[in-house]
Amino acid sequence: MTIVVDTNRIIAALLKDSTTRAILFDDNFEFLTPDYTITEINEHKEQLKSYAALSDEEFDLLLALIFEHVALVPQSEYEGFAEGCKNDISDPDDVPILALAIATKADGIWAHDPHVKNRWSIDQRHPEVCECRWYYSGSYIPHSTTSHVDWWNARFQGAKESKSIH
């Protein structure tokens, strides 16, 4: 399964050894993110290091480990789709996420942005992403005895088999 990951999910994995990090490290998925993600993270590096209580070396090592599981996709591979997405997402920083999903025909988009929850207008304007599942962290992952990583695996396996929209 190919999932486009928003920067905020990568930052969450940097800040805490959490479910988000476990999912990103799961080899059942192919995670992609726009190349600007690394620039955005580096712009906030000092603040992130402070919040996570990481040294320069620890931060750089953890970031390298995360990007062993998340591929950075050059802008040249999705920029042709960006112009058509500019009016469809309220946060201009997320246009590359949608453009990358369209360009790669991703199976899902994983973000933690409220505007991702309301995707009806995007589906209407971009039918090519209608079969793409959108996951807004926190609202879809159930709090139960089931491992969140197992739940994700089961959820996306079902998406791969049925290509239904949720």
C-alpha positions as CSV (number, residue, x, y, z in Angstrom):
1,M,0.0,0.0,0.0
2,T,1.3,3.4,-0.9
3,I,0.4,6.2,1.6
4,V,1.3,9.9,1.3
5,V,2.3,11.2,4.7
6,D,1.8,14.8,5.8
7,T,4.7,16.5,7.6
8,N,2.8,16.6,10.9
9,R,2.8,12.8,11.1
10,I,6.6,12.7,10.6
11,I,7.0,15.4,13.3
12,A,4.8,13.4,15.6
13,A,7.1,10.4,15.1
14,L,10.1,12.5,15.8
15,L,8.7,13.9,19.1
16,K,7.6,10.7,20.7
17,D,8.0,6.9,20.5
18,S,4.4,6.4,19.7
19,T,1.9,4.6,17.5
20,T,2.7,7.1,14.7
21,R,6.3,6.0,14.8
22,A,5.4,2.3,14.9
23,I,3.1,2.7,11.9
24,L,5.8,4.6,9.9
25,F,8.3,1.8,10.7
26,D,5.8,-0.9,9.5
27,D,7.1,-2.5,6.3
28,N,3.6,-3.3,5.1
29,F,3.3,0.2,3.7
30,E,5.2,2.3,1.2
31,F,5.2,5.8,2.7
32,L,5.8,8.9,0.5
33,T,6.1,12.6,1.3
34,P,6.9,15.7,-0.7
35,D,10.6,16.7,-0.6
36,Y,9.8,20.0,1.1
37,T,9.0,18.0,4.2
38,I,12.7,17.8,5.1
39,T,13.0,21.5,4.7
40,E,10.0,22.2,6.8
41,I,11.3,19.9,9.6
42,N,14.8,21.5,9.5
43,E,13.2,25.0,9.8
44,H,11.8,23.9,13.1
45,K,14.7,21.7,14.2
46,E,15.8,23.6,17.3
47,Q,12.2,23.8,18.6
48,L,11.6,20.1,17.8
49,K,14.8,19.0,19.5
50,S,14.0,21.0,22.6
51,Y,10.4,19.6,22.8
52,A,11.6,16.0,22.3
53,A,14.7,16.5,24.6
54,L,17.0,15.2,21.8
55,S,20.6,16.2,21.1
56,D,21.7,17.1,17.6
57,E,23.1,13.6,17.1
58,E,19.9,11.9,18.4
59,F,17.6,14.1,16.3
60,D,19.6,13.5,13.1
61,L,19.8,9.8,13.7
62,L,16.0,9.5,14.4
63,L,15.2,11.6,11.4
64,A,17.5,9.4,9.2
65,L,15.7,6.3,10.6
66,I,12.3,7.7,9.8
67,F,13.4,8.6,6.2
68,E,14.5,5.0,5.7
69,H,10.8,4.2,5.9
70,V,9.4,7.4,4.2
71,A,10.5,8.2,0.7
72,L,11.1,11.9,-0.2
73,V,9.6,12.5,-3.6
74,P,11.1,15.4,-5.7
75,Q,8.8,18.3,-6.5
76,S,9.3,17.6,-10.2
77,E,7.3,14.4,-9.9
78,Y,4.1,16.0,-8.6
79,E,4.4,19.7,-9.5
80,G,2.3,19.2,-12.6
81,F,-0.7,18.4,-10.4
82,A,-0.2,21.2,-7.9
83,E,-1.8,24.0,-9.8
84,G,-5.1,22.1,-10.1
85,C,-5.2,21.5,-6.3
86,K,-4.5,25.0,-5.1
87,N,-8.2,25.9,-4.5
88,D,-9.1,22.5,-3.0
89,I,-7.3,22.6,0.3
90,S,-7.6,25.5,2.7
91,D,-4.0,25.1,3.8
92,P,-1.6,25.9,0.9
93,D,1.1,23.9,2.6
94,D,-0.9,20.8,2.0
95,V,-1.3,21.3,-1.8
96,P,1.8,19.1,-2.4
97,I,0.3,16.3,-0.3
98,L,-2.8,16.1,-2.6
99,A,-0.7,16.7,-5.7
100,L,1.6,13.8,-4.7
101,A,-1.3,11.5,-4.0
102,I,-2.7,12.2,-7.5
103,A,0.6,11.9,-9.2
104,T,1.5,8.6,-7.6
105,K,-2.1,7.2,-7.5
106,A,-1.6,6.6,-3.8
107,D,-3.8,4.3,-1.8
108,G,-4.1,6.7,1.1
109,I,-3.3,10.1,2.6
110,W,-2.3,10.3,6.2
111,A,-2.6,13.7,7.9
112,H,-3.7,15.4,11.1
113,D,-5.4,18.4,9.6
114,P,-9.1,19.1,10.1
115,H,-9.7,20.0,6.4
116,V,-8.7,16.5,5.4
117,K,-11.7,15.2,7.2
118,N,-14.0,17.1,4.8
119,R,-12.9,15.7,1.4
120,W,-16.1,15.8,-0.5
121,S,-15.2,18.8,-2.6
122,I,-11.8,17.4,-3.4
123,D,-13.3,14.2,-4.5
124,Q,-15.7,16.1,-6.8
125,R,-12.9,18.1,-8.4
126,H,-10.3,15.3,-8.5
127,P,-12.1,12.0,-9.2
128,E,-8.7,10.3,-9.5
129,V,-8.4,10.4,-5.7
130,C,-11.9,9.1,-5.0
131,E,-10.5,5.6,-4.4
132,C,-7.8,7.0,-2.2
133,R,-8.5,6.6,1.6
134,W,-7.9,9.6,3.7
135,Y,-6.9,9.2,7.3
136,Y,-7.2,12.0,9.8
137,S,-5.2,10.8,12.8
138,G,-7.1,10.5,16.0
139,S,-10.6,10.1,14.5
140,Y,-10.3,6.8,12.7
141,I,-7.9,4.7,14.9
142,P,-10.0,3.1,17.6
143,H,-8.9,2.9,21.2
144,S,-9.1,-0.7,22.1
145,T,-7.0,-3.7,23.0
146,T,-6.1,-4.2,19.3
147,S,-2.7,-2.8,18.4
148,H,-3.0,0.4,16.4
149,V,-0.4,-1.0,14.0
150,D,-2.4,-4.2,13.5
151,W,-5.6,-2.1,13.1
152,W,-3.8,0.0,10.4
153,N,-2.6,-3.1,8.6
154,A,-6.1,-4.6,8.6
155,R,-7.7,-1.3,7.5
156,F,-5.4,-0.8,4.6
157,Q,-5.5,-4.4,3.5
158,G,-9.2,-4.0,3.2
159,A,-8.7,-0.9,1.2
160,K,-6.3,-2.7,-1.1
161,E,-8.8,-5.5,-1.7
162,S,-12.0,-3.4,-2.0
163,K,-10.8,0.1,-3.0
164,S,-13.8,1.5,-1.1
165,I,-13.9,5.0,0.4
166,H,-14.1,5.8,4.1
